[in-house]
Amino acid sequence: MKGQSGTHKHLNGGENSANNLQNALANFSLRAIILCAAAVALGNWMGCTFWGGWNSCRILDHMTASEDAKTTNRSAVDAFLTGPWSMIKPSRELVYTPCFDGFNCTRLDVPMDWNSTDPDGHRVSLAIAKLPAKVPVTDPRYGGLLWLQTGGPGSSGVNFVLNHGKTVQMIVDSKIDPSIPHYDPSDLPKYYDVLGMDPRGINNTTPRISCFPDMLSRYAWNLQSRAEGIIGTSESSLDNLWARANTLGERCSKMAGSSEKPEAKIAFHMNTAPFIRDIVEIIEQHGKWRQKEAERTLAGLKEYSTHIQGQKAADVTTRTKWRKGEEQLLYWGLSYGTVVGATFAAMQPHRIARAVIDGVADTPDYYRGEWLKNLQDTDAVLGRFWEYCDKAGPELCALYTAGGQGEIKQRFQRIFTSLQGNPIGVVGDGSIAPDLITYSDLLWTIRQAVYVPLQYWPMLAALLVDIESRNGTSFALLKQQELQISVPPDQCGEAPPYTPYCAIPPNKDLGETRTAILCSDRNTTYDLDRSAFAAYVAKLTDQNWILGPSVAQVRLSCVRWNLSPKWRFPGPFVGETAHPMMIVGTARDPITPIRNAYAFARRFPGSSVSAIDGEGHTVLTAPSLCMARHIRTYFQTGLLPTNGTICEASEKAFLGITKPGEIDEQELLEQLRWSARNFFA
C-alpha cells in the first residue's frame, strides 16, 4: 500500500507534460476529485475538503450487512467491518495485533457515555492503528506515543496514519540511525510511535452512526445530492438542497430520539468533548501498556543489558512506569484536528507535553457554527496558480497564455463561466460511459485543487484546456473512476488476516457522520430561516466565489438537527499548557488562513507561530525541509522557533524543486513530496 513499504514512486518536479493529460492523470492521485460530491450527503462533504480528509469519501463497503449478522446488537454493530477489524476482539486495555504490513492494530472498549454510572450501558469500540517506534519502550531513546489527528470532522484517523504515519515519523524522529549506539544520556535522540484512531461513529470504530437502512440507500441519496449541484450553480439548487437538509436532519433526529440501538444512540456522544475523554483514556492505557511491555521484556531476559551501556533494570522500570492520572499527550493535529487540540489544551492543559497545531481553524468560530473565518486567504492561493503557471511556461502548465498572469487569469475565468448553463456532453466509448460535465463539477474540482496544489494544479490546468475545446472525455474518466461502488478485493477475505490486501480499510464516514459532530459541537441554536440562510450564502460567496457556497453548506447540514449532546465542554478555549505549543501552517491556506494561527497563539501563552511561504491546506501539502527541521527540533528538545518564523517551501506547484536539501536530507525531502502529492489518497 502507498506509504507503507518505503518503495513509493516519487514524482519529480515538472515531469508531467502539460500537453499530455493522460500522463498527468496517471502520475497524480485520482482519488477524491469528484467522489466527495457523490459520496457524502448534502453539505457534509465538507469534511472531505474542509479541514482535510478526502480519504473519508471513498466508498469501500459491502452494500448491506448479512441477515445473520443482525441477530444481536454486537454483531449488528460490527457487521460492516472487514479485514483485520472484524477479527479483533475489543478489549478494555491496549492489546495490539500486527496489521497492514508494519503497523499494529487494536480495538479499545470504552463507555459510550463517559458520565454514566450504568455498568450495562452502551459501549464503543475505538479502532486504532499504530506505527511502532524504531526502538522498544525499554530503550531510553523511546520518545513516547505521538497522536496524529486528521481533519473533517469525521475523517478516518486510521487511514491517515496508514498513509502519512511514515512521513510524520520521519519528521519527528531523530535523523540519527537508531542502530548506531549513543552513549550521552544528557542528549539522547528520540524515536516515536505514531497513532491514528477512527473517532466515535466513524469508519471502523463501532457503533457507526447511520440514518439509512443500508449502504445502497445512502449511496442513492448521495448521488441525488450530487445531481443538485453546489448552491448557486442552478436556479433550483438552493431550494432543493434546503429541502434535502431538512429531510435528512429530521430523519437522523427522529431515529436517534426513538431508537435504543447503539448505532442510533451514538449520535448523542459524537461531539468533541467525549472524543477528548477518549484521547485521555488511550494515553492512560498506553502508559499501562508501556509498563507491561517493559515488565514482559525484563522478565524474558536472564541478564538484562542493552546497547545503551550501563542501563540497569531498575532504571528501565522507573522510566517506563505507568504514571496513573498523569500521562501526557504528544500531538499533531491538522485542520479540524486543531479544534481537537485547542479543546484538549483547554480541558487538560497539564497533559500537553508537545503539540503541533497545523492548519488552524478558529476555535470559537467553529463552536459558534458560523464558519466565517476560513476564506480570507483563498483569493491569494488562486493568485499563485496564475503566477506560477506564467513562470513555469507552456511546457509545465497547460493553461499558460502569453501576456502574463493577468491573461492566464482571464482565460481561467472564461473557461469556468463557459460551463454555466452549457454543460459538456460526453458520448464515451470503451470503458468510458456517457456523462455530463457541468459547471458544478468544475467548481468542485477547482475547490479541491486549491487545497493541495502539488497534487492537483497540473491536472487542473490540463482539464481546463480540455474544457476550453469542449472535450470532456478526461474529466468524465476522472468522475467515473471515483463514482464506482467498490468492495474490498477478494484477496482481502481469502488471504490470512492483516495483509496488505486489506491495507486501506473501508470508510464509512458518510453524510450523517460529520453532521453529528459539527452540529452537536455547535454551542448556539440554528437560527436561520430560508431567506436568512440565502443571505449567509451571499456573505460567504463575497469572501470567496469558489469556496463560499460550499462552506455555507456546512451550516446548512445542521437544519433540523435537533439533537443535543449529552456532554459539551462550554469553553473558554484558553489555557496555560504544561509545555508551549507549536502553531504552524502555510502563508496561503484556502480554508484556514494563517491569521487564525496567531489568534490561537494568543489564547495559549508561550505558543509560537511558524509558516511556510507556500500554498495549501496544512504543512503536509507544501513540502518544506525548513519546517520539518523546526518540528523535529521541537519534538527532540522542546525548543520552539522564534514566533513569526517563515520557512521557504522546498517545492511549489508547476515550478518544481525551489529549495534543494542537503545530501543527508534527500530521503526526508522525497517523503515530504510524496505526502504532498498523496495527501488525499
PLY file of the C-alpha trace (Angstrom):
ply
format ascii 1.0
element vertex 681
property float x
property float y
property float z
element edge 680
property int vertex1
property int vertex2
end_header
0.00 0.00 0.00
1.17 3.52 -0.66
3.01 4.97 2.25
3.91 1.73 3.97
6.73 -0.12 2.28
9.13 2.73 1.67
9.12 2.00 -2.05
6.98 4.96 -3.07
7.08 6.26 -6.58
8.17 9.83 -6.07
7.39 12.49 -8.64
9.99 14.82 -10.00
9.06 18.46 -10.27
7.87 19.32 -13.76
7.83 15.78 -15.12
4.16 15.96 -16.13
3.81 17.29 -19.64
1.06 19.86 -19.95
0.44 18.53 -23.43
-0.49 15.08 -22.26
-3.37 14.97 -19.82
-3.37 11.20 -19.66
0.19 11.27 -18.27
-0.86 13.83 -15.72
-3.79 11.69 -14.65
-1.53 8.67 -14.40
1.02 10.43 -12.22
-1.31 12.22 -9.84
-3.63 10.57 -7.36
-7.13 10.45 -8.83
-8.88 9.82 -5.58
-11.31 12.37 -4.32
-11.60 14.98 -7.07
-15.26 14.33 -7.70
-16.31 11.43 -5.48
-16.75 13.59 -2.42
-19.71 15.30 -4.02
-21.39 11.98 -4.69
-20.29 10.10 -1.63
-21.50 12.37 1.10
-24.93 13.72 1.73
-25.70 17.39 1.25
-23.30 19.78 2.94
-21.42 17.12 4.83
-18.90 16.65 2.05
-17.06 19.48 3.78
-15.14 17.03 5.91
-13.52 15.88 2.69
-12.10 19.27 1.91
-12.97 21.39 4.93
-10.05 20.81 7.29
-8.74 17.86 5.34
-9.56 14.23 4.93
-10.70 13.43 1.39
-9.78 9.84 2.12
-13.00 9.72 4.11
-15.08 9.82 0.93
-14.16 6.52 -0.67
-17.00 4.00 -1.00
-15.44 0.72 0.05
-18.15 -1.28 1.69
-20.38 -4.27 1.42
-23.72 -2.84 0.37
-25.72 -4.47 3.16
-24.98 -6.46 6.28
-25.85 -10.14 6.28
-29.08 -11.19 7.95
-27.18 -13.46 10.32
-25.10 -10.52 11.49
-28.21 -8.64 12.52
-29.27 -11.15 15.16
-27.54 -9.42 18.08
-26.60 -5.86 18.92
-22.87 -6.62 18.94
-22.85 -8.48 15.63
-25.08 -5.86 14.05
-22.80 -3.08 15.22
-19.77 -4.86 13.79
-21.44 -6.26 10.68
-19.79 -3.91 8.21
-16.23 -4.47 9.46
-13.79 -6.09 7.04
-10.17 -7.18 7.05
-8.42 -7.15 10.41
-11.07 -5.19 12.27
-13.66 -7.95 12.06
-11.15 -10.34 13.65
-10.02 -8.14 16.53
-11.95 -8.60 19.74
-12.48 -5.30 21.59
-10.69 -5.10 24.94
-10.51 -2.58 27.77
-6.73 -2.37 27.52
-4.45 -1.88 24.52
-3.83 -5.34 23.07
-2.06 -4.91 19.76
-2.06 -7.25 16.77
0.32 -6.89 13.79
-1.54 -5.49 10.78
-1.13 -3.65 7.48
2.47 -4.60 6.83
4.34 -2.99 9.70
1.54 -1.46 11.79
-0.18 -2.61 14.98
-3.96 -2.57 15.41
-6.35 -2.80 18.34
-9.95 -2.02 19.31
-10.30 -0.33 22.68
-13.61 -0.80 24.51
-14.82 2.39 26.25
-18.15 3.67 27.60
-20.42 5.41 25.13
-21.38 7.83 27.89
-18.35 8.72 29.98
-20.58 10.29 32.65
-22.89 7.30 33.07
-22.72 5.03 36.10
-24.65 2.24 34.37
-22.31 -0.77 34.11
-24.52 -2.24 31.38
-24.64 0.92 29.28
-23.74 1.04 25.60
-20.06 0.68 24.72
-17.85 1.99 21.91
-15.01 0.06 20.28
-12.34 2.51 19.10
-10.36 1.36 16.04
-6.67 2.24 16.49
-3.64 1.78 14.24
-0.09 2.46 15.39
3.20 2.72 13.51
5.66 1.36 16.10
8.72 3.28 17.18
12.10 2.20 15.82
13.23 1.31 19.36
11.47 -0.66 22.13
9.96 1.05 25.15
12.85 -0.26 27.27
15.31 1.83 25.24
16.00 5.22 26.85
15.63 6.76 23.39
11.97 5.78 23.21
10.14 9.12 22.91
6.55 8.03 23.53
3.27 7.89 21.64
2.52 10.68 19.13
-1.19 11.15 18.41
-1.79 12.09 14.75
-5.22 13.72 14.32
-6.60 14.41 10.85
-9.45 16.71 9.87
-13.05 16.53 8.84
-14.53 16.36 11.31
-15.31 12.75 10.64
-12.27 11.60 8.68
-10.55 8.32 9.40
-7.52 8.72 11.64
-6.61 5.11 10.92
-6.44 5.72 7.18
-4.48 8.91 7.70
-1.80 7.25 9.80
-1.58 4.36 7.32
-0.97 6.85 4.51
1.10 9.51 6.27
2.37 7.98 9.51
5.74 7.20 7.95
6.18 10.81 6.83
5.29 12.16 10.26
7.58 9.66 11.95
10.48 10.68 9.69
9.89 14.32 10.64
9.69 13.90 14.43
12.30 11.14 14.87
15.98 11.89 15.24
17.80 11.62 11.93
20.46 9.54 13.70
20.19 5.89 12.68
18.79 4.09 15.77
21.14 1.17 15.17
24.09 3.43 15.99
24.94 3.31 19.72
24.52 6.58 21.58
26.23 6.97 24.91
25.46 10.52 26.04
22.45 10.26 28.42
22.11 14.05 28.51
21.49 14.28 24.75
19.62 11.17 23.68
17.91 11.10 20.28
14.21 10.21 20.41
12.05 7.85 18.34
8.25 7.82 18.48
5.23 5.61 17.99
2.67 7.31 15.72
-1.01 6.55 16.35
-4.21 7.23 14.43
-7.76 6.48 15.59
-11.17 6.45 13.95
-13.27 8.73 16.19
-16.69 7.79 17.55
-19.24 6.73 14.97
-16.67 6.71 12.16
-15.31 4.08 9.82
-14.15 1.01 11.77
-14.95 2.41 15.20
-18.25 0.91 16.30
-21.10 1.53 16.61
-21.17 3.62 13.47
-23.92 6.19 13.18
-26.43 5.53 10.41
-29.56 7.35 9.32
-30.14 4.97 6.40
-31.32 1.35 6.38
-28.29 0.22 4.35
-25.34 1.41 2.28
-27.22 1.24 -1.00
-29.92 3.67 0.13
-27.26 6.07 1.40
-25.42 5.88 -1.91
-28.61 6.64 -3.82
-29.29 9.65 -1.59
-25.76 10.92 -2.11
-25.98 10.62 -5.89
-29.19 12.63 -5.84
-27.49 15.29 -3.72
-24.62 15.36 -6.20
-27.05 15.97 -9.04
-28.42 19.07 -7.31
-25.03 20.72 -7.63
-23.43 23.25 -5.30
-25.56 26.11 -4.00
-25.86 28.76 -6.68
-24.94 26.55 -9.62
-28.56 26.36 -10.78
-31.77 28.26 -10.14
-33.19 25.44 -8.03
-30.07 24.24 -6.22
-30.62 26.23 -3.02
-34.31 25.33 -2.82
-33.64 21.63 -3.30
-30.62 21.47 -1.01
-32.52 23.33 1.70
-35.34 20.78 1.48
-32.92 17.85 1.48
-31.13 19.19 4.57
-34.43 19.50 6.39
-35.34 15.95 5.42
-32.08 14.34 6.46
-31.83 16.33 9.69
-35.35 15.32 10.69
-34.68 11.69 9.78
-31.48 11.48 11.86
-33.01 13.27 14.83
-36.07 11.03 14.76
-34.03 7.82 14.60
-31.69 8.84 17.43
-34.53 10.01 19.62
-36.76 6.98 19.20
-34.40 4.01 18.95
-32.42 2.29 21.68
-29.98 0.76 19.20
-26.37 1.79 19.84
-25.90 2.97 16.25
-28.70 5.45 16.91
-27.70 6.49 20.44
-24.12 7.19 19.40
-25.44 10.44 17.84
-25.64 11.93 21.35
-21.97 11.14 22.05
-20.03 12.07 18.90
-19.14 15.69 19.62
-15.62 16.78 20.51
-15.85 16.69 24.34
-16.29 12.89 24.68
-13.64 12.48 21.98
-11.21 14.33 24.26
-12.06 11.86 27.02
-11.30 9.01 24.60
-7.87 10.53 23.96
-7.21 10.74 27.70
-8.19 7.10 28.09
-5.89 5.99 25.28
-2.83 7.84 26.56
-3.51 6.43 30.03
-3.87 2.94 28.58
-0.66 3.50 26.64
1.11 4.19 29.94
-0.24 0.92 31.31
0.80 -0.90 28.10
4.29 0.66 28.23
4.82 -0.60 31.78
3.58 -4.11 30.97
5.69 -4.23 27.81
8.80 -3.32 29.81
7.97 -5.88 32.51
7.47 -8.56 29.85
10.79 -7.72 28.25
12.70 -7.68 31.53
11.14 -10.96 32.63
12.37 -12.61 29.45
16.00 -11.65 29.99
18.23 -13.68 32.30
20.80 -10.93 32.44
19.46 -7.54 31.45
21.61 -5.48 29.09
21.13 -3.29 26.05
23.32 -1.49 23.57
22.97 1.56 25.86
25.84 0.78 28.24
25.28 0.92 31.95
21.48 0.81 31.81
20.01 -1.03 34.77
16.73 -2.91 35.06
15.66 -0.61 37.89
16.19 2.42 35.66
14.06 0.86 32.93
11.31 0.10 35.43
11.30 3.67 36.71
11.33 5.21 33.24
8.54 3.05 31.84
6.29 3.11 34.91
2.64 4.00 34.25
2.02 7.43 35.74
-1.66 6.92 36.50
-3.64 10.11 36.01
-0.55 11.98 34.81
0.23 10.57 31.37
0.87 13.38 28.90
-0.06 13.95 25.28
2.24 14.20 22.28
0.06 15.57 19.49
-0.01 16.68 15.86
-3.45 17.90 14.82
-4.35 19.05 11.33
-7.34 21.14 10.29
-10.32 20.08 12.45
-7.59 18.40 14.47
-6.61 21.91 15.58
-10.07 22.29 17.15
-9.48 18.99 18.93
-6.07 20.26 20.03
-7.49 23.54 21.34
-10.26 21.71 23.18
-7.83 19.25 24.74
-5.49 22.07 25.77
-8.39 23.91 27.40
-9.75 20.82 29.17
-6.44 19.13 30.04
-3.70 21.80 29.86
-1.47 19.93 32.32
-1.21 16.98 29.93
0.27 18.83 26.93
3.88 17.65 26.52
4.22 18.56 22.83
1.54 19.74 20.41
1.84 20.81 16.77
-1.32 22.67 15.71
-1.35 22.64 11.90
-3.78 24.47 9.58
-5.66 26.33 12.28
-9.43 26.61 12.34
-10.70 29.43 14.54
-11.99 27.51 17.56
-14.65 29.97 18.83
-15.94 30.47 15.28
-16.15 26.70 14.82
-18.12 26.19 18.04
-20.50 29.01 17.12
-21.22 27.09 13.93
-20.68 30.18 11.79
-17.58 29.31 9.71
-16.92 32.98 8.92
-13.15 32.90 9.49
-11.98 30.47 6.88
-11.85 32.08 3.45
-9.73 35.18 3.98
-6.72 33.85 2.02
-8.42 31.80 -0.70
-8.03 34.52 -3.33
-4.30 34.66 -2.59
-4.00 30.94 -3.33
-5.73 31.35 -6.68
-3.42 34.26 -7.47
-0.42 31.96 -7.09
-1.99 29.48 -9.54
-1.89 32.11 -12.27
1.53 33.45 -11.20
3.26 30.05 -11.07
1.67 28.95 -14.35
3.10 32.06 -16.01
6.57 31.44 -14.56
6.54 27.75 -15.49
5.70 28.33 -19.14
3.86 26.16 -21.66
5.97 23.03 -21.08
4.89 22.75 -17.45
1.49 24.45 -17.34
-1.10 23.55 -19.95
-3.02 26.76 -19.27
-0.04 29.02 -19.96
-1.01 32.06 -22.02
1.33 34.66 -23.45
0.90 38.07 -21.90
1.43 37.30 -18.24
-0.59 36.04 -15.30
-3.37 38.53 -15.97
-4.07 36.83 -19.29
-3.99 33.41 -17.63
-6.48 34.60 -15.03
-8.87 35.90 -17.70
-8.59 32.64 -19.64
-9.24 30.68 -16.44
-12.40 32.69 -15.75
-13.66 32.45 -19.35
-13.34 28.67 -19.29
-15.05 28.43 -15.94
-18.03 30.58 -16.90
-18.36 28.81 -20.26
-19.98 25.88 -18.45
-22.72 27.97 -16.84
-25.90 26.71 -18.43
-23.82 25.00 -21.09
-22.61 21.57 -19.87
-20.42 19.32 -21.99
-21.93 16.04 -23.09
-19.53 13.12 -23.29
-20.60 10.27 -25.58
-17.94 7.95 -24.26
-16.55 4.76 -25.71
-14.95 1.58 -24.44
-14.78 1.82 -20.65
-15.96 5.45 -20.52
-19.71 5.73 -20.07
-21.80 8.64 -21.34
-21.53 11.56 -18.97
-22.16 15.25 -18.46
-19.56 17.76 -17.29
-21.26 20.63 -15.51
-20.42 23.99 -14.00
-20.81 22.42 -10.58
-18.37 19.61 -11.47
-15.68 22.10 -12.35
-16.36 24.14 -9.23
-15.82 21.02 -7.11
-12.54 20.33 -8.89
-11.15 23.86 -8.62
-12.05 23.93 -4.96
-10.25 20.66 -4.39
-7.19 21.84 -6.27
-6.56 24.88 -4.08
-6.26 22.58 -1.08
-3.34 20.57 -2.46
-1.60 22.45 -5.30
1.21 19.94 -5.83
-1.26 17.11 -6.16
-3.76 18.78 -8.47
-2.69 22.02 -10.19
-1.02 20.47 -13.26
-4.01 18.18 -13.74
-6.46 21.07 -13.26
-4.64 23.14 -15.89
-4.91 20.28 -18.38
-8.60 19.72 -17.59
-9.33 23.41 -18.15
-7.72 23.31 -21.59
-9.82 20.28 -22.48
-12.98 22.06 -21.35
-12.00 25.09 -23.39
-12.10 22.91 -26.51
-15.39 21.32 -25.32
-13.68 17.99 -24.75
-14.91 16.38 -21.53
-13.53 12.86 -22.00
-10.71 13.07 -19.45
-12.98 14.76 -16.94
-15.59 12.02 -17.45
-12.94 9.34 -16.93
-11.94 11.01 -13.71
-15.53 11.21 -12.45
-16.35 7.64 -13.31
-13.28 6.22 -11.66
-14.33 7.94 -8.47
-18.06 7.21 -8.63
-17.69 3.45 -8.72
-19.15 1.45 -5.89
-16.43 -0.92 -4.79
-15.83 -3.59 -2.20
-12.58 -4.90 -0.71
-10.76 -7.20 -3.15
-11.31 -10.94 -2.90
-7.76 -11.36 -1.64
-8.67 -9.42 1.48
-11.06 -12.14 2.59
-9.17 -15.10 1.17
-5.69 -14.23 2.39
-4.60 -14.55 6.01
-5.76 -11.62 8.11
-3.80 -8.40 8.48
-2.33 -8.45 4.98
-1.71 -5.53 2.62
-4.75 -6.61 0.60
-6.84 -5.03 3.35
-4.43 -2.15 3.85
-6.97 0.60 3.16
-9.89 -0.08 5.49
-13.37 0.63 4.19
-14.52 4.11 5.07
-17.98 4.55 6.49
-17.90 8.19 7.49
-20.52 9.44 5.06
-23.11 12.15 5.45
-24.60 11.93 8.88
-21.21 11.28 10.49
-19.97 14.82 10.02
-23.36 16.28 10.73
-23.43 14.54 14.10
-20.09 16.08 15.08
-20.40 19.54 13.56
-23.95 20.21 14.63
-23.55 18.71 18.09
-20.45 20.84 18.69
-22.35 24.00 17.84
-22.98 25.93 21.08
-25.61 28.19 19.52
-29.05 27.36 18.17
-29.65 27.19 14.44
-31.43 30.49 13.97
-31.59 30.90 10.18
-34.73 30.57 8.11
-34.65 30.07 4.35
-34.18 33.75 3.47
-31.62 34.36 6.23
-29.64 31.37 5.01
-29.61 32.80 1.48
-28.10 35.99 2.93
-25.49 33.89 4.72
-24.59 32.19 1.44
-24.16 35.59 -0.18
-21.87 36.71 2.64
-19.57 33.73 2.26
-19.65 33.99 -1.52
-18.43 37.57 -1.18
-15.50 36.22 0.82
-14.66 33.80 -1.99
-16.71 32.79 -5.01
-15.24 29.26 -5.25
-15.37 28.01 -1.66
-18.03 30.31 -0.20
-21.17 28.44 -1.34
-19.77 25.07 -0.33
-18.67 26.27 3.10
-22.23 27.55 3.53
-23.45 24.00 3.01
-21.68 23.01 6.23
-24.07 25.18 8.18
-26.94 24.01 6.00
-26.32 20.44 7.17
-27.46 21.46 10.66
-31.00 22.31 9.57
-33.44 20.25 11.65
-30.60 18.56 13.52
-32.44 18.59 16.83
-30.11 16.50 18.96
-28.25 17.98 21.91
-25.15 16.06 23.02
-25.15 14.54 26.47
-21.89 16.30 27.33
-20.50 19.50 25.88
-17.47 21.50 27.01
-18.51 25.18 27.08
-15.04 26.68 26.99
-13.36 29.11 27.19
-10.75 27.73 24.80
-7.73 29.22 26.52
-5.12 27.96 28.93
-1.53 27.68 30.09
-0.27 24.33 28.91
2.42 22.24 30.57
4.62 22.91 27.54
4.13 25.61 24.89
2.55 24.53 21.60
3.94 24.94 18.08
1.39 26.55 15.75
2.08 26.07 12.03
0.52 26.49 8.61
1.11 27.79 5.13
1.19 31.51 4.39
-1.65 31.00 1.90
-4.17 28.41 3.06
-7.54 28.32 1.24
-9.63 27.26 4.25
-7.65 28.02 7.44
-5.87 31.37 6.97
-2.65 31.92 8.87
-4.24 34.75 10.86
-6.14 32.04 12.75
-2.80 30.65 13.92
-1.86 33.95 15.56
-5.29 34.20 17.21
-4.82 30.66 18.54
-1.37 31.50 19.95
-2.77 34.48 21.86
-5.20 32.17 23.66
-2.40 29.85 24.80
0.53 31.92 26.15
4.01 30.78 25.20
2.92 29.23 21.88
4.89 30.08 18.74
3.66 30.55 15.16
5.66 29.44 12.11
4.57 29.39 8.47
5.73 28.04 5.14
5.90 30.63 2.38
3.71 28.50 0.17
0.19 27.35 -0.66
-2.01 24.50 0.52
-4.01 23.27 3.48
-1.65 22.26 6.33
2.11 21.97 6.10
2.00 18.41 4.73
0.68 19.80 1.42
3.63 22.18 0.98
6.98 20.36 1.36
9.49 22.35 3.40
12.65 20.93 4.89
12.96 24.10 6.96
9.59 23.49 8.61
10.34 19.79 9.07
13.57 20.66 10.88
11.76 23.05 13.23
9.13 20.43 14.05
11.83 17.81 14.63
13.73 20.13 16.96
10.52 20.77 18.89
9.87 17.06 19.42
13.52 16.26 20.13
14.31 19.12 22.51
11.13 21.08 23.22
12.61 24.24 21.69
10.27 26.38 19.60
11.25 28.53 16.62
11.03 32.28 17.06
7.45 33.49 16.82
6.73 34.63 13.26
9.33 32.38 11.63
8.80 31.99 7.87
10.18 28.92 6.10
10.83 28.58 2.40
8.91 25.91 0.51
11.16 23.21 -0.90
8.84 22.73 -3.90
5.98 24.63 -5.49
3.33 23.60 -8.00
4.40 23.93 -11.66
7.85 25.21 -10.61
9.32 22.03 -9.15
12.11 22.00 -6.56
12.79 25.54 -5.35
14.93 24.77 -2.29
17.02 21.59 -2.65
18.02 19.77 0.50
21.43 18.62 1.58
22.58 15.10 0.86
21.52 13.75 4.26
18.01 15.20 3.81
17.12 13.74 0.44
15.11 10.82 1.81
13.07 13.15 4.02
12.53 15.59 1.14
11.27 12.80 -1.11
8.94 11.58 1.64
7.56 15.10 2.11
6.99 15.39 -1.64
5.21 12.02 -1.69
2.82 13.02 1.10
2.05 16.34 -0.59
1.10 14.52 -3.79
-0.93 11.89 -1.95
-2.44 14.00 0.81
-5.97 12.98 -0.17
-5.02 9.40 -1.02
0 1
1 2
2 3
3 4
4 5
5 6
6 7
7 8
8 9
9 10
10 11
11 12
12 13
13 14
14 15
15 16
16 17
17 18
18 19
19 20
20 21
21 22
22 23
23 24
24 25
25 26
26 27
27 28
28 29
29 30
30 31
31 32
32 33
33 34
34 35
35 36
36 37
37 38
38 39
39 40
40 41
41 42
42 43
43 44
44 45
45 46
46 47
47 48
48 49
49 50
50 51
51 52
52 53
53 54
54 55
55 56
56 57
57 58
58 59
59 60
60 61
61 62
62 63
63 64
64 65
65 66
66 67
67 68
68 69
69 70
70 71
71 72
72 73
73 74
74 75
75 76
76 77
77 78
78 79
79 80
80 81
81 82
82 83
83 84
84 85
85 86
86 87
87 88
88 89
89 90
90 91
91 92
92 93
93 94
94 95
95 96
96 97
97 98
98 99
99 100
100 101
101 102
102 103
103 104
104 105
105 106
106 107
107 108
108 109
109 110
110 111
111 112
112 113
113 114
114 115
115 116
116 117
117 118
118 119
119 120
120 121
121 122
122 123
123 124
124 125
125 126
126 127
127 128
128 129
129 130
130 131
131 132
132 133
133 134
134 135
135 136
136 137
137 138
138 139
139 140
140 141
141 142
142 143
143 144
144 145
145 146
146 147
147 148
148 149
149 150
150 151
151 152
152 153
153 154
154 155
155 156
156 157
157 158
158 159
159 160
160 161
161 162
162 163
163 164
164 165
165 166
166 167
167 168
168 169
169 170
170 171
171 172
172 173
173 174
174 175
175 176
176 177
177 178
178 179
179 180
180 181
181 182
182 183
183 184
184 185
185 186
186 187
187 188
188 189
189 190
190 191
191 192
192 193
193 194
194 195
195 196
196 197
197 198
198 199
199 200
200 201
201 202
202 203
203 204
204 205
205 206
206 207
207 208
208 209
209 210
210 211
211 212
212 213
213 214
214 215
215 216
216 217
217 218
218 219
219 220
220 221
221 222
222 223
223 224
224 225
225 226
226 227
227 228
228 229
229 230
230 231
231 232
232 233
233 234
234 235
235 236
236 237
237 238
238 239
239 240
240 241
241 242
242 243
243 244
244 245
245 246
246 247
247 248
248 249
249 250
250 251
251 252
252 253
253 254
254 255
255 256
256 257
257 258
258 259
259 260
260 261
261 262
262 263
263 264
264 265
265 266
266 267
267 268
268 269
269 270
270 271
271 272
272 273
273 274
274 275
275 276
276 277
277 278
278 279
279 280
280 281
281 282
282 283
283 284
284 285
285 286
286 287
287 288
288 289
289 290
290 291
291 292
292 293
293 294
294 295
295 296
296 297
297 298
298 299
299 300
300 301
301 302
302 303
303 304
304 305
305 306
306 307
307 308
308 309
309 310
310 311
311 312
312 313
313 314
314 315
315 316
316 317
317 318
318 319
319 320
320 321
321 322
322 323
323 324
324 325
325 326
326 327
327 328
328 329
329 330
330 331
331 332
332 333
333 334
334 335
335 336
336 337
337 338
338 339
339 340
340 341
341 342
342 343
343 344
344 345
345 346
346 347
347 348
348 349
349 350
350 351
351 352
352 353
353 354
354 355
355 356
356 357
357 358
358 359
359 360
360 361
361 362
362 363
363 364
364 365
365 366
366 367
367 368
368 369
369 370
370 371
371 372
372 373
373 374
374 375
375 376
376 377
377 378
378 379
379 380
380 381
381 382
382 383
383 384
384 385
385 386
386 387
387 388
388 389
389 390
390 391
391 392
392 393
393 394
394 395
395 396
396 397
397 398
398 399
399 400
400 401
401 402
402 403
403 404
404 405
405 406
406 407
407 408
408 409
409 410
410 411
411 412
412 413
413 414
414 415
415 416
416 417
417 418
418 419
419 420
420 421
421 422
422 423
423 424
424 425
425 426
426 427
427 428
428 429
429 430
430 431
431 432
432 433
433 434
434 435
435 436
436 437
437 438
438 439
439 440
440 441
441 442
442 443
443 444
444 445
445 446
446 447
447 448
448 449
449 450
450 451
451 452
452 453
453 454
454 455
455 456
456 457
457 458
458 459
459 460
460 461
461 462
462 463
463 464
464 465
465 466
466 467
467 468
468 469
469 470
470 471
471 472
472 473
473 474
474 475
475 476
476 477
477 478
478 479
479 480
480 481
481 482
482 483
483 484
484 485
485 486
486 487
487 488
488 489
489 490
490 491
491 492
492 493
493 494
494 495
495 496
496 497
497 498
498 499
499 500
500 501
501 502
502 503
503 504
504 505
505 506
506 507
507 508
508 509
509 510
510 511
511 512
512 513
513 514
514 515
515 516
516 517
517 518
518 519
519 520
520 521
521 522
522 523
523 524
524 525
525 526
526 527
527 528
528 529
529 530
530 531
531 532
532 533
533 534
534 535
535 536
536 537
537 538
538 539
539 540
540 541
541 542
542 543
543 544
544 545
545 546
546 547
547 548
548 549
549 550
550 551
551 552
552 553
553 554
554 555
555 556
556 557
557 558
558 559
559 560
560 561
561 562
562 563
563 564
564 565
565 566
566 567
567 568
568 569
569 570
570 571
571 572
572 573
573 574
574 575
575 576
576 577
577 578
578 579
579 580
580 581
581 582
582 583
583 584
584 585
585 586
586 587
587 588
588 589
589 590
590 591
591 592
592 593
593 594
594 595
595 596
596 597
597 598
598 599
599 600
600 601
601 602
602 603
603 604
604 605
605 606
606 607
607 608
608 609
609 610
610 611
611 612
612 613
613 614
614 615
615 616
616 617
617 618
618 619
619 620
620 621
621 622
622 623
623 624
624 625
625 626
626 627
627 628
628 629
629 630
630 631
631 632
632 633
633 634
634 635
635 636
636 637
637 638
638 639
639 640
640 641
641 642
642 643
643 644
644 645
645 646
646 647
647 648
648 649
649 650
650 651
651 652
652 653
653 654
654 655
655 656
656 657
657 658
658 659
659 660
660 661
661 662
662 663
663 664
664 665
665 666
666 667
667 668
668 669
669 670
670 671
671 672
672 673
673 674
674 675
675 676
676 677
677 678
678 679
679 680
